[in-house]
Amino acid sequence: MTLQHIKLMAFDADDTLWDCQSHFDRVEQSFCQLLAEYGDAHTLSTALFETEKRNMPTLGYGTKAFTLSLIETAIAVSNGRVSACIIEEVMQMGRSLLTFPTTPLPGVEDTLIALNARADRDNFEMIVFTKGELQDQLNKFKRSGLANYFDDCCVVADKTETEYRHLCVERGIKPSQLLMIGNSFKSDIAPALAIGAHAVHVPFSVAWKMELSETFDHERLTTIENLNELL
């Protein structure tokens, strides 16, 4: 693969450009401590994950969906005995995820600056292609201070082969002219490869259980440890 073949470089956002999952993990840990009288951490985390999976088809991804799942889990594990004060604390935990700092990960900004310098010469666009709740994702993007490095920020409800095909049609490119860069093999890598695109996998130190999946080798796939290796 060379940049001469790429017309669109798409970057995942959460845990690719900035740390996100660590903030959710900390809230989950606090949730388990708050609800400790109703079960140990493993039991409560398992109950929460089952609630998230059950809610996924209707609530989708993002902070608001996670917060609703926290509240629903608190009510379920307590058999409805949880106090309004505890529910208020849970809501505040969820609300904190709407404003956490989206500081770019090491190497991200330098990489984007270098790629921007080449974009016009090599005739490719750079976008953020992320899934989740629209306003929350756009707010994180603004807080990151990275907006000037991208031509667009596209937020979708999910990232499957359908969304990747639609992205290519929308941008007027062939799948082979797309390069997807992200940390999640399940959402960023596998579906992009399936439609004929190129992909760069940048694993992050933590991952949401819903995003865990088997990895595999592929002729159109490169794996790197840090985004600056992309250069």
N, C-alpha and C positions, 0 to 999 in steps of 0.2 A: 504494500500500500504506500502511495505517495500522496502528498497534498494536492498534486495536480489532478487526481481523480476525485477529490472530495469537494463538494459544493456546499455542504451544510455540516457544521460541527456542532453537535448538540450535547450540552452538559446537564447531567442531573444536578440537583441543588443540595438537598439535605444529605449530609455525610459524604458529599463529594466536594462541594465548595466551602461548606462550613459544618461544624459539629451540630447535630440535632439530636440523635438518639440518646446521647449521654444525659441530656436534660430530661427526656422522657423516663429514662431509667431511674434518675434521682427522684422524680415525682412518684414513680411506682414504689421505690423503697420507702419514701415518706408515707405513702398510702398504707403500706403493709405495717409500718410502725403504729400508725394512727388506729388501725383496725385490729391490732394485735390480740385483743380480747376475744376475737371471733375466729382466730386461726393463726398458724405460723406463716412465715413469709412465703414458703413454697406453696402452701394451700391457697393463700390469697392471690398470689401471682398466677397460679393455674386457673383459678376462678375468673380472674380478670381477663386472661387470654381467651378463655372460652367465651366470655361475654363479647369481647372484641370480634372474634370470628363470627359469632352469631349475628352481630350488628353490621358486619361489613357490607352485606348486600344492600342495606338501606341507608346506613350512615356514611359509608365510604371511609376514606383515610383522613387523618388530620387531627388537630388539637381538639376541636369541638366534639368529634366522634369519640376520641379518647376520654374526654371529660365526662360525657354521658355514660360511657361504659364504666368509668370509675364509680359514678353515683349508683348506677344499676347494680354493680357488684357489691357495693357497701350495703345496699338494702337487702340483697339476696343472702349474703353470708351472715347477716345479723337477723335474718328472718323478720325484717321490718322493724327491728328494735333500735336501729341506729338513730341517734339524736339529730335534731335539726342543726345543732352546733357543729357536729361532725360533718354533716353534709355541706355546711358552709365552708369548713376548712378544705374539704375535698374540691369544692368549686374554685376556691382560691388557688389551690395547687394547679388545677387545670388552667386557670386564667394566667398564671405565671408563664405558661408555655407560649402565650401569645406575644410575649415581649422579651424573651431571652436574647442576649446578644448573638448576632450571626457573624461573628468575626471570621474572616476568611482563614482557612486552614493554611499551614505553612506551605509555601511554594505556589499557592493558588494565584495570588495577584501578579507575581512576577511572570508566571506562565501566561496569564491572560494578556499582559502587556506585550510580551514577545509575540504572541499569536496575532494580536491586533495589528502589529507592525507588518505582518506578512499577509493579512487577510485581503487587502486590496491587490497586492502583487499577484497572489495565487488565486484570487477570485473565489473566495469562499465566505459564507456568513457564519456567525457564531450566535447561538441562541441558548437559553436555558429551557430545558424540557423536563418538567417536574409534575408529579401527581400530588393531589391533596385538595384541601379546601382553598378556593380561589383567593379570597382576601387575605387569609393567613399566609399563603405562599408568596403573594405579591408583597406583603408587608415585610416578610423575612428578606426577600430580594432587595427591597429598598434599604433595610437596615444594614445589609452587608456592605453597601458602598460599591458594589461591583457593576451596577447597572450600565455605566458608561462603556463597559467592555463588551456589551452584547447588543445585537441588533433587535432582540425580542426576548420576552419571557412567556412561554406557553405553559399553562397549567391545565392538566387533564385529570379526570376522575380516577383513571387507572392507566397503566402502561402495559398494554398487551399488543399483539401483532396488529390488531385493528387500529389502535392509536398511532402506531409507527407508520403504517401504510397511509393513513389519513394525513400525517405530517408531511410525508413525501409528496402526496398529491397537492396539498395546500401550498407547498414551497416550490412546486414545479420541478422536482428532481426525481431521478431514478433511485431506488433503494441502495444501489451500489455506490451512489454519490453521497450517502449519509454516513457520518462517523458519530457513534453514540459513546459518550464517556460517562461512566458512573460506578458507584460502589456496589449496587445490588445486582447480583447475577440474575436473579429472578425477574426484576423489572427493567433493568437497564441493558443487560447483555443478551440473554437468551431470546427475547422477542425481536430485538434488532437483528440478530444473526439470522433468525428464522425467515425474515422477509428479504434477506440478501444484503443487508447493510454491514458495515464494518463496526467494530466495537473495541473499546479500551476499558478493561476492568481495573478499577482502583479500589481494592478492598479497604474498608474502614475498620478501626480497632474494635468497634461494637456493632451489633446488628440486631434489628427487631426480629423476633421469632417468626413473624409472618413473612419476612423477606428471606429466610434461610432456604437454600435449595442446593442441589447437587451442581457442581461445576463440571465443565468439560473443555477439552482443547478444540480449537477450530482454526482453520487457515485464515479466517478474517478477524481473529481475536488476538489482542495483545494484552498482557497483564503487567501492570507496573505497581510499584509500592508507593510512589509519591507523584502527584500531578505534574511536577516539574520534569519528570522523565518523559512526558509527552513530547517535549521539544526535541 
